[in-house]
Amino acid sequence: MNFFKFKTRWSNAEFIVFKLCIASAYILIGAYFGTFVLRFYIPFLSLFIVTGFWAVTLYLKKMKAWKH
């Protein structure tokens, strides 16, 4: 699994395209499996909140380390 060891640099424009691609896939999956998503709404929302908080914390730590 050397795939995760590659280091690449993405410009903001390239990363926006990647995020739009992933977001559109999420929308299509959510539209196709609508009843499944509604059935597990609370666990998905909880996962989103936890990972969102985690991502913001990691970002703030990285920004704090970069300033020093």
C-alpha positions in Angstrom: 0.0 0.0 0.0 2.5 2.6 -1.1 -0.4 4.7 -2.4 -0.7 6.6 0.9 3.0 7.4 1.0 3.0 9.6 -2.1 3.3 13.3 -1.4 1.7 15.7 -3.9 1.0 19.4 -3.9 -2.4 20.6 -5.1 -3.2 24.1 -6.1 -6.4 25.6 -4.8 -8.0 25.4 -8.3 -7.2 21.7 -8.6 -8.5 20.9 -5.1 -11.8 22.7 -5.8 -12.4 20.4 -8.8 -11.6 17.4 -6.6 -14.0 18.6 -3.9 -16.8 19.2 -6.4 -16.4 15.7 -7.9 -16.7 14.2 -4.4 -19.6 16.4 -3.4 -21.5 15.5 -6.6 -21.0 11.8 -5.9 -22.3 12.2 -2.4 -25.4 13.9 -3.8 -26.0 11.2 -6.3 -25.6 8.5 -3.7 -27.9 10.3 -1.3 -30.5 10.7 -4.0 -30.4 7.0 -5.0 -30.4 5.7 -1.4 -32.7 8.3 0.1 -34.6 6.0 2.5 -31.3 4.5 3.7 -29.9 8.0 4.4 -33.0 9.0 6.2 -33.0 5.9 8.3 -29.5 6.6 9.6 -29.8 10.3 9.8 -28.6 10.7 13.4 -25.5 8.5 13.1 -24.5 10.3 9.8 -25.0 13.7 11.5 -23.0 12.7 14.5 -20.2 11.4 12.3 -20.2 14.7 10.4 -20.1 16.8 13.6 -17.2 14.7 15.1 -15.1 14.7 11.9 -15.8 18.4 11.3 -14.6 19.3 14.8 -11.6 17.0 14.3 -10.7 18.6 10.9 -11.0 22.2 12.3 -8.8 21.2 15.3 -6.2 19.7 13.0 -6.3 22.8 10.8 -5.9 25.1 13.8 -2.9 23.1 15.1 -1.3 23.2 11.7 -1.8 26.9 11.4 -0.4 27.5 14.9 2.7 25.5 14.2 3.2 27.3 10.9 3.2 30.7 12.5 6.0 29.8 14.9 
